Amino acid sequence: MDRILTHPILGDTPEGRLVNFTYDGQTLQGIEGEPIAAALRVAGVMTHRYTKKRHEPRGVFCAIGRCTDCVMVVNGKPNIRTCITPLEEGMDVRTQYGASAEKDY
């Protein structure tokens, strides 16, 4: 997939270096400083969480940090809005199940 070059809130994607991060235990690469959701999209990851009641998949919806569809567990902390959180070297990003840390991530 193509990389997102301009974000409506964060502006242009920084011309940073490639960094490694993990997604559900799998090593991926992204550009340091780009939104986590953008790096996941390039890797083909479109589901970020599953709803608590119906276990329905959710992904990026608004892409500006207003909704909670893109929340994931980042570095052990649930409910991180990945559409506005900058990617850093070594981040541990995991699919979120439910509304918070109900599951042992």
C-alpha positions as CSV (number, residue, x, y, z in Angstrom):
1,M,0.0,0.0,0.0
2,D,1.0,3.6,-0.5
3,R,2.3,5.6,2.4
4,I,0.2,8.4,3.7
5,L,2.2,11.6,3.0
6,T,-0.1,14.3,4.6
7,H,-2.2,13.9,7.8
8,P,-5.1,16.4,8.3
9,I,-3.9,17.2,11.9
10,L,-0.3,16.2,12.1
11,G,0.7,17.6,8.7
12,D,3.3,16.2,6.4
13,T,4.9,12.8,7.2
14,P,8.4,13.5,8.5
15,E,11.3,12.4,6.4
16,G,12.6,10.2,9.3
17,R,14.5,7.0,9.3
18,L,13.1,3.6,9.0
19,V,12.5,2.0,12.5
20,N,11.5,-1.5,13.6
21,F,8.4,-2.1,15.8
22,T,6.3,-5.1,16.6
23,Y,2.6,-5.7,15.8
24,D,1.2,-8.7,17.6
25,G,4.7,-10.1,17.8
26,Q,5.6,-9.6,14.2
27,T,8.4,-7.2,13.3
28,L,7.4,-4.4,10.9
29,Q,9.0,-1.2,9.7
30,G,7.8,2.3,9.5
31,I,9.0,5.9,9.3
32,E,9.9,7.3,12.7
33,G,7.4,10.0,13.6
34,E,4.6,8.9,11.3
35,P,1.3,7.9,12.9
36,I,1.3,4.3,14.1
37,A,-1.8,3.7,12.0
38,A,-0.1,4.9,8.9
39,A,2.8,2.4,9.3
40,L,0.3,-0.4,10.0
41,R,-1.7,0.6,6.9
42,V,1.4,0.3,4.7
43,A,1.9,-3.2,6.1
44,G,-1.7,-4.1,5.2
45,V,-3.0,-4.0,8.8
46,M,-6.5,-2.6,8.8
47,T,-8.0,-4.0,12.0
48,H,-6.8,-2.3,15.2
49,R,-9.3,-3.5,17.7
50,Y,-12.4,-5.6,18.3
51,T,-15.5,-4.3,20.1
52,K,-16.3,-5.6,23.6
53,K,-19.9,-6.8,23.0
54,R,-20.1,-8.1,19.5
55,H,-16.3,-8.6,18.8
56,E,-16.6,-6.6,15.6
57,P,-13.4,-5.4,13.9
58,R,-12.6,-1.7,13.9
59,G,-9.9,0.3,12.2
60,V,-9.1,3.9,11.3
61,F,-12.3,5.9,11.0
62,C,-11.8,9.6,11.6
63,A,-7.9,9.7,11.5
64,I,-7.8,12.8,13.6
65,G,-8.0,11.4,17.1
66,R,-11.7,12.2,17.8
67,C,-13.1,8.6,17.7
68,T,-11.8,5.5,19.3
69,D,-11.9,3.1,16.4
70,C,-8.1,3.0,16.0
71,V,-7.2,2.4,19.6
72,M,-4.6,-0.3,20.3
73,V,-2.4,-1.5,23.1
74,V,0.9,0.3,22.7
75,N,3.9,-0.6,25.0
76,G,1.4,-2.3,27.3
77,K,-0.9,0.6,27.6
78,P,-4.5,0.2,26.2
79,N,-6.6,2.8,24.4
80,I,-3.9,4.6,22.5
81,R,-5.2,6.4,19.5
82,T,-2.8,5.2,16.8
83,C,-4.0,7.7,14.2
84,I,-2.2,10.5,16.1
85,T,0.5,8.7,18.1
86,P,3.9,9.0,16.4
87,L,5.8,5.8,15.7
88,E,9.0,5.2,17.7
89,E,11.8,2.6,17.4
90,G,11.0,-0.6,19.2
91,M,7.3,0.1,20.0
92,D,5.2,-2.9,20.9
93,V,1.8,-2.5,19.2
94,R,-1.0,-5.0,19.8
95,T,-4.6,-5.5,18.7
96,Q,-7.0,-4.4,21.4
97,Y,-9.9,-6.6,22.5
98,G,-12.7,-4.8,24.1
99,A,-12.7,-1.3,25.7
100,S,-9.6,-1.6,27.9
101,A,-7.1,-3.9,29.5
102,E,-9.7,-6.6,30.2
103,K,-7.5,-9.2,28.5
104,D,-3.9,-10.0,29.5
105,Y,-2.0,-8.4,26.6
